[in-house]
């Protein structure tokens, strides 16, 4: 028997992330059996991510080069 769980999504009641403990009831996915049974939601601390992690940082391992406009005419012709 194959147990189906959602790969992604959020709880229909508390908007928490769905995981392996998710429960499907009446065609809706809930994060836990407590949410599916309309019990008071448990206060789970939400993960906090530093703001620096939200923006991508280019990780280039190349040397810095001046723009083509700043190079001499001999270099520009060969490139």
N, CA, C and O atoms as a CHARMM CRD file, in Angstrom:
* protein
*
  316
    1    1 UNK  N      0.83900  -1.18100   0.00000 PROA 1      0.00000
    2    1 UNK  CA     0.00000   0.00000   0.00000 PROA 1      0.00000
    3    1 UNK  C      0.88200   1.24000   0.00000 PROA 1      0.00000
    4    1 UNK  O      1.89400   1.29500   0.69700 PROA 1      0.00000
    5    2 UNK  N      0.49800   2.20700  -0.76700 PROA 2      0.00000
    6    2 UNK  CA     1.24600   3.45000  -0.87800 PROA 2      0.00000
    7    2 UNK  C      0.50900   4.52500  -0.10300 PROA 2      0.00000
    8    2 UNK  O     -0.68200   4.75200  -0.31500 PROA 2      0.00000
    9    3 UNK  N      1.22100   5.17900   0.79200 PROA 3      0.00000
   10    3 UNK  CA     0.65400   6.28500   1.55100 PROA 3      0.00000
   11    3 UNK  C      0.96700   7.57800   0.81600 PROA 3      0.00000
   12    3 UNK  O      2.13700   7.88300   0.58700 PROA 3      0.00000
   13    4 UNK  N     -0.03500   8.33500   0.44700 PROA 4      0.00000
   14    4 UNK  CA     0.18200   9.57700  -0.29600 PROA 4      0.00000
   15    4 UNK  C      0.25100  10.75200   0.67000 PROA 4      0.00000
   16    4 UNK  O     -0.60200  10.90300   1.54500 PROA 4      0.00000
   17    5 UNK  N      1.26200  11.57100   0.50500 PROA 5      0.00000
   18    5 UNK  CA     1.40400  12.82000   1.25300 PROA 5      0.00000
   19    5 UNK  C      1.75600  13.90600   0.25600 PROA 5      0.00000
   20    5 UNK  O      2.39400  13.62700  -0.75900 PROA 5      0.00000
   21    6 UNK  N      1.35500  15.12900   0.52000 PROA 6      0.00000
   22    6 UNK  CA     1.65700  16.20500  -0.42400 PROA 6      0.00000
   23    6 UNK  C      3.14700  16.54600  -0.42700 PROA 6      0.00000
   24    6 UNK  O      3.80600  16.48600   0.61100 PROA 6      0.00000
   25    7 UNK  N      3.66600  16.90100  -1.58500 PROA 7      0.00000
   26    7 UNK  CA     5.06300  17.28900  -1.70200 PROA 7      0.00000
   27    7 UNK  C      5.26700  18.73000  -1.26400 PROA 7      0.00000
   28    7 UNK  O      6.35100  19.08900  -0.80300 PROA 7      0.00000
   29    8 UNK  N      4.25600  19.54900  -1.39800 PROA 8      0.00000
   30    8 UNK  CA     4.35600  20.94500  -0.98700 PROA 8      0.00000
   31    8 UNK  C      2.94900  21.47100  -0.74600 PROA 8      0.00000
   32    8 UNK  O      1.96400  20.81400  -1.08200 PROA 8      0.00000
   33    9 UNK  N      2.86600  22.63300  -0.17300 PROA 9      0.00000
   34    9 UNK  CA     1.57100  23.26000   0.06500 PROA 9      0.00000
   35    9 UNK  C      1.45300  23.74300   1.49400 PROA 9      0.00000
   36    9 UNK  O      2.41200  23.69000   2.26400 PROA 9      0.00000
   37   10 UNK  N      0.26700  24.21600   1.84200 PROA 10     0.00000
   38   10 UNK  CA     0.03800  24.72300   3.18400 PROA 10     0.00000
   39   10 UNK  C     -1.28300  24.19100   3.72700 PROA 10     0.00000
   40   10 UNK  O     -2.16700  23.77500   2.97900 PROA 10     0.00000
   41   11 UNK  N     -1.38400  24.21800   5.03600 PROA 11     0.00000
   42   11 UNK  CA    -2.55000  23.70900   5.75600 PROA 11     0.00000
   43   11 UNK  C     -3.77400  24.56000   5.41600 PROA 11     0.00000
   44   11 UNK  O     -3.67200  25.78100   5.29000 PROA 11     0.00000
   45   12 UNK  N     -4.92900  23.91400   5.26700 PROA 12     0.00000
   46   12 UNK  CA    -6.16300  24.63200   4.94100 PROA 12     0.00000
   47   12 UNK  C     -6.65800  25.47100   6.10600 PROA 12     0.00000
   48   12 UNK  O     -7.45900  26.38500   5.90900 PROA 12     0.00000
   49   13 UNK  N     -6.19900  25.17800   7.31800 PROA 13     0.00000
   50   13 UNK  CA    -6.68400  25.90300   8.49300 PROA 13     0.00000
   51   13 UNK  C     -5.68300  26.93600   8.99300 PROA 13     0.00000
   52   13 UNK  O     -6.01600  28.11600   9.10400 PROA 13     0.00000
   53   14 UNK  N     -4.46200  26.50500   9.29600 PROA 14     0.00000
   54   14 UNK  CA    -3.50100  27.41900   9.92400 PROA 14     0.00000
   55   14 UNK  C     -2.43800  27.92900   8.95900 PROA 14     0.00000
   56   14 UNK  O     -1.58300  28.72000   9.35900 PROA 14     0.00000
   57   15 UNK  N     -2.46700  27.50200   7.71100 PROA 15     0.00000
   58   15 UNK  CA    -1.50000  27.90000   6.67900 PROA 15     0.00000
   59   15 UNK  C     -0.07400  27.44400   6.99400 PROA 15     0.00000
   60   15 UNK  O      0.88300  27.99400   6.44900 PROA 15     0.00000
   61   16 UNK  N      0.07800  26.44500   7.86600 PROA 16     0.00000
   62   16 UNK  CA     1.38900  25.87900   8.15500 PROA 16     0.00000
   63   16 UNK  C      1.83600  24.97500   7.01900 PROA 16     0.00000
   64   16 UNK  O      1.01900  24.52700   6.21400 PROA 16     0.00000
   65   17 UNK  N      3.12900  24.71000   6.95700 PROA 17     0.00000
   66   17 UNK  CA     3.67900  23.86800   5.89500 PROA 17     0.00000
   67   17 UNK  C      3.23000  22.42500   6.07300 PROA 17     0.00000
   68   17 UNK  O      3.14300  21.92500   7.19400 PROA 17     0.00000
   69   18 UNK  N      2.94400  21.75700   4.95100 PROA 18     0.00000
   70   18 UNK  CA     2.55300  20.35300   4.98800 PROA 18     0.00000
   71   18 UNK  C      3.80200  19.48500   4.98400 PROA 18     0.00000
   72   18 UNK  O      4.79700  19.81000   4.33500 PROA 18     0.00000
   73   19 UNK  N      3.73900  18.38700   5.71000 PROA 19     0.00000
   74   19 UNK  CA     4.88000  17.48500   5.79100 PROA 19     0.00000
   75   19 UNK  C      4.41200  16.04800   5.89000 PROA 19     0.00000
   76   19 UNK  O      3.32400  15.70700   5.42500 PROA 19     0.00000
   77   20 UNK  N      5.23900  15.20100   6.49900 PROA 20     0.00000
   78   20 UNK  CA     4.90100  13.78400   6.60500 PROA 20     0.00000
   79   20 UNK  C      3.74300  13.53700   7.56400 PROA 20     0.00000
   80   20 UNK  O      3.08400  12.50200   7.46200 PROA 20     0.00000
   81   21 UNK  N      3.47500  14.44600   8.48400 PROA 21     0.00000
   82   21 UNK  CA     2.37400  14.28400   9.43100 PROA 21     0.00000
   83   21 UNK  C      1.06700  14.85200   8.88500 PROA 21     0.00000
   84   21 UNK  O      0.08700  14.94200   9.62500 PROA 21     0.00000
   85   22 UNK  N      1.02800  15.23000   7.63100 PROA 22     0.00000
   86   22 UNK  CA    -0.17100  15.83000   7.03900 PROA 22     0.00000
   87   22 UNK  C     -1.31500  14.83000   6.98000 PROA 22     0.00000
   88   22 UNK  O     -1.10900  13.62300   6.84600 PROA 22     0.00000
   89   23 UNK  N     -2.52600  15.36700   7.08600 PROA 23     0.00000
   90   23 UNK  CA    -3.74000  14.54600   7.08500 PROA 23     0.00000
   91   23 UNK  C     -4.70300  15.12600   6.05500 PROA 23     0.00000
   92   23 UNK  O     -4.87100  16.34100   5.95400 PROA 23     0.00000
   93   24 UNK  N     -5.33600  14.22900   5.29000 PROA 24     0.00000
   94   24 UNK  CA    -6.33100  14.68700   4.31400 PROA 24     0.00000
   95   24 UNK  C     -7.71800  14.35300   4.85600 PROA 24     0.00000
   96   24 UNK  O     -8.01500  13.21100   5.20800 PROA 24     0.00000
   97   25 UNK  N     -8.55000  15.38200   4.91100 PROA 25     0.00000
   98   25 UNK  CA    -9.91400  15.19300   5.42300 PROA 25     0.00000
   99   25 UNK  C    -10.87100  16.00300   4.56300 PROA 25     0.00000
  100   25 UNK  O    -10.67900  17.20400   4.37300 PROA 25     0.00000
  101   26 UNK  N    -11.88200  15.35800   4.05400 PROA 26     0.00000
  102   26 UNK  CA   -12.88800  16.00000   3.19000 PROA 26     0.00000
  103   26 UNK  C    -12.26400  16.71000   1.99400 PROA 26     0.00000
  104   26 UNK  O    -12.72700  17.77600   1.59000 PROA 26     0.00000
  105   27 UNK  N    -11.22000  16.12200   1.43400 PROA 27     0.00000
  106   27 UNK  CA   -10.58100  16.69000   0.24900 PROA 27     0.00000
  107   27 UNK  C     -9.62800  17.83500   0.52500 PROA 27     0.00000
  108   27 UNK  O     -9.09400  18.42200  -0.41600 PROA 27     0.00000
  109   28 UNK  N     -9.40100  18.16800   1.77400 PROA 28     0.00000
  110   28 UNK  CA    -8.47800  19.25500   2.12600 PROA 28     0.00000
  111   28 UNK  C     -7.30800  18.68800   2.91400 PROA 28     0.00000
  112   28 UNK  O     -7.46500  17.71900   3.65700 PROA 28     0.00000
  113   29 UNK  N     -6.13900  19.29000   2.75400 PROA 29     0.00000
  114   29 UNK  CA    -4.94400  18.86000   3.47600 PROA 29     0.00000
  115   29 UNK  C     -4.73400  19.72600   4.71100 PROA 29     0.00000
  116   29 UNK  O     -4.85900  20.95000   4.65400 PROA 29     0.00000
  117   30 UNK  N     -4.41800  19.08400   5.81700 PROA 30     0.00000
  118   30 UNK  CA    -4.13300  19.75900   7.07900 PROA 30     0.00000
  119   30 UNK  C     -2.73200  19.34800   7.53900 PROA 30     0.00000
  120   30 UNK  O     -2.27400  18.24700   7.23000 PROA 30     0.00000
  121   31 UNK  N     -2.05300  20.23100   8.27400 PROA 31     0.00000
  122   31 UNK  CA    -0.67300  19.95400   8.68400 PROA 31     0.00000
  123   31 UNK  C     -0.58200  18.88000   9.75900 PROA 31     0.00000
  124   31 UNK  O      0.44900  18.21900   9.88100 PROA 31     0.00000
  125   32 UNK  N     -1.64000  18.69400  10.53700 PROA 32     0.00000
  126   32 UNK  CA    -1.63700  17.68600  11.59400 PROA 32     0.00000
  127   32 UNK  C     -3.06900  17.22900  11.86400 PROA 32     0.00000
  128   32 UNK  O     -4.02800  17.82300  11.37100 PROA 32     0.00000
  129   33 UNK  N     -3.19700  16.16300  12.65400 PROA 33     0.00000
  130   33 UNK  CA    -4.52400  15.66500  13.00000 PROA 33     0.00000
  131   33 UNK  C     -5.28000  16.67900  13.86100 PROA 33     0.00000
  132   33 UNK  O     -6.50700  16.75500  13.79200 PROA 33     0.00000
  133   34 UNK  N     -4.55900  17.45500  14.67100 PROA 34     0.00000
  134   34 UNK  CA    -5.20600  18.46700  15.50400 PROA 34     0.00000
  135   34 UNK  C     -5.89400  19.52500  14.64300 PROA 34     0.00000
  136   34 UNK  O     -7.00800  19.94100  14.95900 PROA 34     0.00000
  137   35 UNK  N     -5.25800  19.96100  13.57500 PROA 35     0.00000
  138   35 UNK  CA    -5.88200  20.94400  12.68200 PROA 35     0.00000
  139   35 UNK  C     -7.07300  20.32300  11.95700 PROA 35     0.00000
  140   35 UNK  O     -8.08200  20.99400  11.74100 PROA 35     0.00000
  141   36 UNK  N     -6.96700  19.06800  11.58500 PROA 36     0.00000
  142   36 UNK  CA    -8.05200  18.40400  10.87100 PROA 36     0.00000
  143   36 UNK  C     -9.28100  18.21800  11.77300 PROA 36     0.00000
  144   36 UNK  O    -10.40600  18.18700  11.27500 PROA 36     0.00000
  145   37 UNK  N     -9.08100  18.09600  13.09100 PROA 37     0.00000
  146   37 UNK  CA   -10.18400  17.89400  14.02400 PROA 37     0.00000
  147   37 UNK  C    -10.68200  19.20800  14.62600 PROA 37     0.00000
  148   37 UNK  O    -11.46500  19.18300  15.57600 PROA 37     0.00000
  149   38 UNK  N    -10.25600  20.33500  14.10500 PROA 38     0.00000
  150   38 UNK  CA   -10.67700  21.66400  14.55100 PROA 38     0.00000
  151   38 UNK  C    -10.33900  21.93400  16.01400 PROA 38     0.00000
  152   38 UNK  O    -11.07200  22.64200  16.70400 PROA 38     0.00000
  153   39 UNK  N     -9.23900  21.37500  16.48000 PROA 39     0.00000
  154   39 UNK  CA    -8.77300  21.68100  17.82700 PROA 39     0.00000
  155   39 UNK  C     -8.04100  23.01800  17.80100 PROA 39     0.00000
  156   39 UNK  O     -7.64200  23.47800  16.73100 PROA 39     0.00000
  157   40 UNK  N     -7.86000  23.64500  18.94800 PROA 40     0.00000
  158   40 UNK  CA    -7.11700  24.91400  18.96100 PROA 40     0.00000
  159   40 UNK  C     -5.71100  24.70600  18.40300 PROA 40     0.00000
  160   40 UNK  O     -5.04700  23.72700  18.74300 PROA 40     0.00000
  161   41 UNK  N     -5.26800  25.60100  17.56900 PROA 41     0.00000
  162   41 UNK  CA    -3.94400  25.42300  16.96600 PROA 41     0.00000
  163   41 UNK  C     -2.83200  25.54300  18.01000 PROA 41     0.00000
  164   41 UNK  O     -2.90700  26.35000  18.93700 PROA 41     0.00000
  165   42 UNK  N     -1.82200  24.73500  17.83500 PROA 42     0.00000
  166   42 UNK  CA    -0.65400  24.82600  18.71300 PROA 42     0.00000
  167   42 UNK  C      0.23500  25.94500  18.20900 PROA 42     0.00000
  168   42 UNK  O      0.39900  26.12600  17.00300 PROA 42     0.00000
  169   43 UNK  N      0.79100  26.67100  19.11300 PROA 43     0.00000
  170   43 UNK  CA     1.66300  27.77900  18.72500 PROA 43     0.00000
  171   43 UNK  C      3.06000  27.23500  18.48500 PROA 43     0.00000
  172   43 UNK  O      3.82100  26.98400  19.41900 PROA 43     0.00000
  173   44 UNK  N      3.37300  27.06200  17.22400 PROA 44     0.00000
  174   44 UNK  CA     4.69400  26.58200  16.83500 PROA 44     0.00000
  175   44 UNK  C      5.53100  27.77900  16.41700 PROA 44     0.00000
  176   44 UNK  O      5.05200  28.63900  15.67800 PROA 44     0.00000
  177   45 UNK  N      6.76500  27.84800  16.87500 PROA 45     0.00000
  178   45 UNK  CA     7.60900  28.95900  16.41300 PROA 45     0.00000
  179   45 UNK  C      7.93300  28.79200  14.93600 PROA 45     0.00000
  180   45 UNK  O      8.36700  27.72600  14.49700 PROA 45     0.00000
  181   46 UNK  N      7.72200  29.83400  14.19500 PROA 46     0.00000
  182   46 UNK  CA     8.04600  29.78900  12.76300 PROA 46     0.00000
  183   46 UNK  C      9.52500  30.07100  12.58700 PROA 46     0.00000
  184   46 UNK  O     10.09300  30.89200  13.30800 PROA 46     0.00000
  185   47 UNK  N     10.15400  29.39700  11.63400 PROA 47     0.00000
  186   47 UNK  CA    11.58500  29.63200  11.43300 PROA 47     0.00000
  187   47 UNK  C     11.84500  31.05500  10.94900 PROA 47     0.00000
  188   47 UNK  O     11.13300  31.57100  10.08700 PROA 47     0.00000
  189   48 UNK  N     12.84600  31.66200  11.50000 PROA 48     0.00000
  190   48 UNK  CA    13.21600  33.02400  11.12700 PROA 48     0.00000
  191   48 UNK  C     14.51300  32.95500  10.32900 PROA 48     0.00000
  192   48 UNK  O     15.49200  32.34500  10.75900 PROA 48     0.00000
  193   49 UNK  N     14.50300  33.58300   9.17600 PROA 49     0.00000
  194   49 UNK  CA    15.66200  33.58300   8.29500 PROA 49     0.00000
  195   49 UNK  C     16.23600  34.99400   8.26700 PROA 49     0.00000
  196   49 UNK  O     15.48800  35.95800   8.09800 PROA 49     0.00000
  197   50 UNK  N     17.55300  35.13400   8.43000 PROA 50     0.00000
  198   50 UNK  CA    18.13700  36.47500   8.32700 PROA 50     0.00000
  199   50 UNK  C     17.86000  37.09100   6.94900 PROA 50     0.00000
  200   50 UNK  O     17.79300  36.38800   5.94100 PROA 50     0.00000
  201   51 UNK  N     17.70400  38.40200   6.93200 PROA 51     0.00000
  202   51 UNK  CA    17.35200  39.07600   5.68300 PROA 51     0.00000
  203   51 UNK  C     18.42600  38.90100   4.61500 PROA 51     0.00000
  204   51 UNK  O     18.11200  38.89100   3.42500 PROA 51     0.00000
  205   52 UNK  N     19.68200  38.76400   5.01800 PROA 52     0.00000
  206   52 UNK  CA    20.76000  38.58500   4.04100 PROA 52     0.00000
  207   52 UNK  C     20.58300  37.30100   3.24100 PROA 52     0.00000
  208   52 UNK  O     21.01800  37.23400   2.09100 PROA 52     0.00000
  209   53 UNK  N     19.96900  36.29700   3.81000 PROA 53     0.00000
  210   53 UNK  CA    19.79200  35.01500   3.11200 PROA 53     0.00000
  211   53 UNK  C     18.71100  35.08800   2.04800 PROA 53     0.00000
  212   53 UNK  O     18.61200  34.18400   1.21800 PROA 53     0.00000
  213   54 UNK  N     17.89400  36.14200   2.04800 PROA 54     0.00000
  214   54 UNK  CA    16.79400  36.24300   1.10400 PROA 54     0.00000
  215   54 UNK  C     17.22100  36.74200  -0.26800 PROA 54     0.00000
  216   54 UNK  O     16.47500  36.60300  -1.23700 PROA 54     0.00000
  217   55 UNK  N     18.40500  37.31800  -0.35900 PROA 55     0.00000
  218   55 UNK  CA    18.86600  37.88500  -1.61100 PROA 55     0.00000
  219   55 UNK  C     20.07500  37.10300  -2.12300 PROA 55     0.00000
  220   55 UNK  O     21.00000  36.82300  -1.36100 PROA 55     0.00000
  221   56 UNK  N     20.07200  36.74900  -3.40800 PROA 56     0.00000
  222   56 UNK  CA    21.20300  35.98200  -3.94000 PROA 56     0.00000
  223   56 UNK  C     22.45600  36.84100  -4.04000 PROA 56     0.00000
  224   56 UNK  O     22.38600  38.03100  -4.34800 PROA 56     0.00000
  225   57 UNK  N     23.58000  36.23400  -3.78000 PROA 57     0.00000
  226   57 UNK  CA    24.86900  36.90700  -3.88100 PROA 57     0.00000
  227   57 UNK  C     25.65800  36.20400  -4.97800 PROA 57     0.00000
  228   57 UNK  O     25.85500  34.99100  -4.90900 PROA 57     0.00000
  229   58 UNK  N     26.11500  36.94300  -5.99100 PROA 58     0.00000
  230   58 UNK  CA    26.87600  36.27200  -7.04400 PROA 58     0.00000
  231   58 UNK  C     28.18900  35.71800  -6.48300 PROA 58     0.00000
  232   58 UNK  O     28.91600  36.41600  -5.77600 PROA 58     0.00000
  233   59 UNK  N     28.47200  34.49500  -6.79700 PROA 59     0.00000
  234   59 UNK  CA    29.69100  33.84000  -6.33200 PROA 59     0.00000
  235   59 UNK  C     30.56200  33.52500  -7.54600 PROA 59     0.00000
  236   59 UNK  O     30.63000  32.38000  -7.99100 PROA 59     0.00000
  237   60 UNK  N     31.20600  34.51700  -8.05900 PROA 60     0.00000
  238   60 UNK  CA    32.04400  34.33100  -9.23800 PROA 60     0.00000
  239   60 UNK  C     33.49500  34.22800  -8.81900 PROA 60     0.00000
  240   60 UNK  O     33.96400  34.95800  -7.94600 PROA 60     0.00000
  241   61 UNK  N     34.17800  33.32900  -9.44400 PROA 61     0.00000
  242   61 UNK  CA    35.59400  33.13300  -9.15000 PROA 61     0.00000
  243   61 UNK  C     36.45400  33.63000 -10.30700 PROA 61     0.00000
  244   61 UNK  O     37.50600  33.06300 -10.60200 PROA 61     0.00000
  245   62 UNK  N     35.99400  34.69200 -10.95400 PROA 62     0.00000
  246   62 UNK  CA    36.72800  35.27100 -12.06500 PROA 62     0.00000
  247   62 UNK  C     37.31900  36.60400 -11.62700 PROA 62     0.00000
  248   62 UNK  O     36.78500  37.27700 -10.74500 PROA 62     0.00000
  249   63 UNK  N     38.41500  36.96800 -12.25000 PROA 63     0.00000
  250   63 UNK  CA    39.02100  38.25700 -11.91700 PROA 63     0.00000
  251   63 UNK  C     38.14800  39.37100 -12.48400 PROA 63     0.00000
  252   63 UNK  O     37.44700  39.18600 -13.47900 PROA 63     0.00000
  253   64 UNK  N     38.20500  40.51400 -11.84200 PROA 64     0.00000
  254   64 UNK  CA    37.43000  41.65300 -12.31500 PROA 64     0.00000
  255   64 UNK  C     38.06400  42.19500 -13.58800 PROA 64     0.00000
  256   64 UNK  O     39.28700  42.29900 -13.68900 PROA 64     0.00000
  257   65 UNK  N     37.22200  42.53900 -14.55700 PROA 65     0.00000
  258   65 UNK  CA    37.71300  43.07600 -15.81900 PROA 65     0.00000
  259   65 UNK  C     37.05700  44.42400 -16.07300 PROA 65     0.00000
  260   65 UNK  O     35.89000  44.61700 -15.73200 PROA 65     0.00000
  261   66 UNK  N     37.79200  45.35800 -16.66600 PROA 66     0.00000
  262   66 UNK  CA    37.16300  46.64300 -17.00900 PROA 66     0.00000
  263   66 UNK  C     36.18900  46.44900 -18.17400 PROA 66     0.00000
  264   66 UNK  O     36.34500  45.51600 -18.96100 PROA 66     0.00000
  265   67 UNK  N     35.19800  47.31200 -18.28500 PROA 67     0.00000
  266   67 UNK  CA    34.26400  47.21000 -19.41600 PROA 67     0.00000
  267   67 UNK  C     34.98300  47.39600 -20.74900 PROA 67     0.00000
  268   67 UNK  O     36.08400  47.94400 -20.78800 PROA 67     0.00000
  269   68 UNK  N     34.37400  46.94900 -21.82800 PROA 68     0.00000
  270   68 UNK  CA    34.99000  47.04000 -23.16000 PROA 68     0.00000
  271   68 UNK  C     35.29000  48.48300 -23.54300 PROA 68     0.00000
  272   68 UNK  O     36.25600  48.74200 -24.26200 PROA 68     0.00000
  273   69 UNK  N     34.47900  49.42200 -23.07500 PROA 69     0.00000
  274   69 UNK  CA    34.69700  50.82500 -23.44200 PROA 69     0.00000
  275   69 UNK  C     36.00200  51.35700 -22.85500 PROA 69     0.00000
  276   69 UNK  O     36.58600  52.27700 -23.42800 PROA 69     0.00000
  277   70 UNK  N     36.47500  50.82100 -21.75100 PROA 70     0.00000
  278   70 UNK  CA    37.68100  51.31000 -21.09800 PROA 70     0.00000
  279   70 UNK  C     38.93900  50.61700 -21.59700 PROA 70     0.00000
  280   70 UNK  O     40.03900  51.04500 -21.24700 PROA 70     0.00000
  281   71 UNK  N     38.82700  49.58900 -22.38200 PROA 71     0.00000
  282   71 UNK  CA    39.98900  48.90500 -22.91400 PROA 71     0.00000
  283   71 UNK  C     40.54800  49.67400 -24.10600 PROA 71     0.00000
  284   71 UNK  O     39.85900  50.49400 -24.71300 PROA 71     0.00000
  285   72 UNK  N     41.78000  49.39800 -24.42300 PROA 72     0.00000
  286   72 UNK  CA    42.40500  50.07300 -25.57300 PROA 72     0.00000
  287   72 UNK  C     41.84900  49.53400 -26.88400 PROA 72     0.00000
  288   72 UNK  O     41.23400  48.46800 -26.90300 PROA 72     0.00000
  289   73 UNK  N     42.06200  50.26400 -27.98900 PROA 73     0.00000
  290   73 UNK  CA    41.53800  49.82000 -29.28400 PROA 73     0.00000
  291   73 UNK  C     42.14700  48.49900 -29.75500 PROA 73     0.00000
  292   73 UNK  O     41.48600  47.75500 -30.47900 PROA 73     0.00000
  293   74 UNK  N     43.38400  48.18700 -29.36800 PROA 74     0.00000
  294   74 UNK  CA    44.01300  46.93900 -29.81400 PROA 74     0.00000
  295   74 UNK  C     43.32300  45.73200 -29.14500 PROA 74     0.00000
  296   74 UNK  O     43.10200  44.69900 -29.77700 PROA 74     0.00000
  297   75 UNK  N     42.99900  45.88500 -27.89300 PROA 75     0.00000
  298   75 UNK  CA    42.32600  44.78400 -27.18900 PROA 75     0.00000
  299   75 UNK  C     40.89000  44.62600 -27.66700 PROA 75     0.00000
  300   75 UNK  O     40.38400  43.50700 -27.75600 PROA 75     0.00000
  301   76 UNK  N     40.23200  45.73500 -27.97300 PROA 76     0.00000
  302   76 UNK  CA    38.84800  45.68800 -28.38900 PROA 76     0.00000
  303   76 UNK  C     38.71500  44.99800 -29.74700 PROA 76     0.00000
  304   76 UNK  O     37.72500  44.30600 -29.98300 PROA 76     0.00000
  305   77 UNK  N     39.66200  45.16600 -30.62100 PROA 77     0.00000
  306   77 UNK  CA    39.60800  44.58000 -31.96000 PROA 77     0.00000
  307   77 UNK  C     39.79500  43.05700 -31.86600 PROA 77     0.00000
  308   77 UNK  O     39.20800  42.31900 -32.65700 PROA 77     0.00000
  309   78 UNK  N     40.59900  42.58400 -30.91600 PROA 78     0.00000
  310   78 UNK  CA    40.85400  41.14400 -30.79500 PROA 78     0.00000
  311   78 UNK  C     39.74300  40.42400 -30.08200 PROA 78     0.00000
  312   78 UNK  O     39.63200  39.20600 -30.22100 PROA 78     0.00000
  313   79 UNK  N     38.92100  41.10400 -29.33300 PROA 79     0.00000
  314   79 UNK  CA    37.86700  40.44500 -28.55600 PROA 79     0.00000
  315   79 UNK  C     36.64100  40.32000 -29.32100 PROA 79     0.00000
  316   79 UNK  O     35.65100  39.78800 -28.81800 PROA 79     0.00000
